[in-house]
Amino acid sequence: QVQLVESGGGLVLAGGSLRPSCAASGRIFRSYTMGWFRQAPGKEREFVAAIDWSGYSTYYAESVKGRFTISRDSAKNSVYLQMNSLKPEDTAVYYCAAGTPWSGSDYYAESGYDYWGQGSQVTVSS
């Protein structure tokens, strides 16, 4: 069992930065791919970024490429999402997820993840 707790969300002006983090419990953190998803009001939850168990492979949604960076620290059982050049359309609840995706497309899908955090609100004002 893996428990995930997000922190580091908040309110920021457009063009600003935030760095949400996700702390994972359990000694098998290193075995899991970690991902970030988000859900804006009235919209479905969507993929944002993922990083594989080794930390060498990363995956990003087109809408955040070049602005967001995902990273992980196995010593701290944590994953981070550095968000720069934030836009009002980035406003959403951001969820951390852990799983073992089997194929390339699984990294981008909710079905590739087994454990989810409670979510952290990110609000970008214009």
C-alpha positions as CSV (number, residue, x, y, z in Angstrom):
1,Q,0.0,0.0,0.0
2,V,1.2,3.5,-0.9
3,Q,-0.1,6.7,0.7
4,L,0.4,10.0,-1.1
5,V,0.2,13.4,0.4
6,E,0.5,16.6,-1.7
7,S,1.5,20.0,-0.5
8,G,2.8,23.2,-2.0
9,G,-0.2,24.4,-4.0
10,G,-1.6,27.9,-3.6
11,L,-2.4,31.1,-5.3
12,V,0.0,32.8,-7.7
13,L,-0.1,35.5,-10.3
14,A,0.1,34.7,-14.0
15,G,3.7,34.3,-15.0
16,G,4.7,33.1,-11.5
17,S,5.9,29.7,-10.2
18,L,4.9,27.0,-7.8
19,R,6.5,23.8,-6.8
20,P,4.0,21.3,-5.4
21,S,5.4,18.2,-3.8
22,C,4.1,14.7,-3.0
23,A,5.3,12.6,-0.2
24,A,4.9,8.9,-0.4
25,S,4.8,6.4,2.4
26,G,5.9,2.9,2.0
27,R,9.2,1.3,1.2
28,I,8.3,0.4,-2.4
29,F,8.2,4.0,-3.6
30,R,11.3,3.3,-5.8
31,S,9.4,0.7,-7.7
32,Y,6.6,3.1,-8.9
33,T,6.2,5.5,-11.7
34,M,5.0,8.8,-10.3
35,G,2.6,11.1,-12.1
36,W,0.7,14.4,-11.7
37,F,-2.8,14.9,-13.0
38,R,-5.1,17.9,-12.7
39,Q,-8.8,18.6,-12.7
40,A,-10.2,22.0,-13.5
41,P,-13.7,23.0,-12.5
42,G,-16.3,21.4,-14.8
43,K,-13.6,19.4,-16.7
44,E,-12.3,15.8,-16.5
45,R,-9.1,15.0,-14.8
46,E,-6.2,15.2,-17.2
47,F,-2.6,14.0,-17.4
48,V,0.2,16.6,-16.6
49,A,3.5,14.8,-16.2
50,A,5.1,11.5,-15.1
51,I,8.5,10.2,-14.2
52,D,9.5,6.5,-14.3
53,W,10.9,4.5,-11.4
54,S,14.5,5.3,-12.4
55,G,14.0,9.0,-12.8
56,Y,15.5,8.9,-16.3
57,S,12.3,9.0,-18.3
58,T,9.8,11.8,-18.1
59,Y,6.5,12.4,-19.9
60,Y,4.6,15.7,-20.3
61,A,1.3,16.9,-21.6
62,E,1.8,19.2,-24.6
63,S,0.1,22.0,-22.7
64,V,2.9,22.1,-20.1
65,K,6.0,21.1,-22.0
66,G,8.8,23.7,-21.5
67,R,7.1,25.2,-18.5
68,F,6.7,22.3,-16.0
69,T,9.4,19.9,-14.8
70,I,8.8,16.7,-12.8
71,S,11.5,15.2,-10.6
72,R,11.8,12.7,-7.8
73,D,14.0,12.2,-4.8
74,S,14.0,8.5,-3.7
75,A,15.9,9.3,-0.5
76,K,12.9,11.5,0.6
77,N,10.2,9.3,-1.1
78,S,9.0,12.5,-2.8
79,V,8.1,13.7,-6.2
80,Y,8.0,17.4,-7.3
81,L,6.4,19.4,-10.0
82,Q,8.2,22.7,-10.8
83,M,5.7,24.9,-12.5
84,N,7.0,28.0,-14.2
85,S,5.3,30.6,-16.4
86,L,1.9,29.7,-15.0
87,K,-1.2,30.7,-16.8
88,P,-4.8,31.1,-15.6
89,E,-5.7,27.9,-17.5
90,D,-3.4,26.0,-15.2
91,T,-5.8,26.6,-12.4
92,A,-6.9,23.2,-11.1
93,V,-6.7,20.6,-8.3
94,Y,-3.4,18.8,-8.8
95,Y,-3.3,15.1,-7.9
96,C,-0.2,13.0,-7.3
97,A,-0.4,9.4,-8.4
98,A,1.7,6.2,-8.2
99,G,1.5,3.2,-10.5
100,T,3.3,0.7,-12.8
101,P,2.3,1.6,-16.4
102,W,3.2,-1.2,-18.8
103,S,3.2,0.7,-22.2
104,G,3.9,4.2,-23.4
105,S,0.3,5.2,-23.6
106,D,-0.3,4.0,-20.0
107,Y,1.9,6.7,-18.6
108,Y,-0.6,9.3,-19.8
109,A,-3.8,7.5,-18.6
110,E,-5.4,7.4,-15.1
111,S,-5.7,3.6,-15.6
112,G,-1.9,3.3,-15.4
113,Y,-1.9,4.4,-11.7
114,D,-3.1,2.6,-8.6
115,Y,-2.7,5.1,-5.8
116,W,-3.8,8.7,-5.6
117,G,-3.3,11.7,-3.3
118,Q,-6.1,13.9,-2.0
119,G,-5.2,16.8,-4.3
120,S,-3.8,20.2,-3.9
121,Q,-5.4,23.4,-5.2
122,V,-3.4,25.6,-7.6
123,T,-5.0,28.9,-8.6
124,V,-3.4,31.2,-11.1
125,S,-4.9,34.7,-11.3
126,S,-4.5,37.0,-14.2
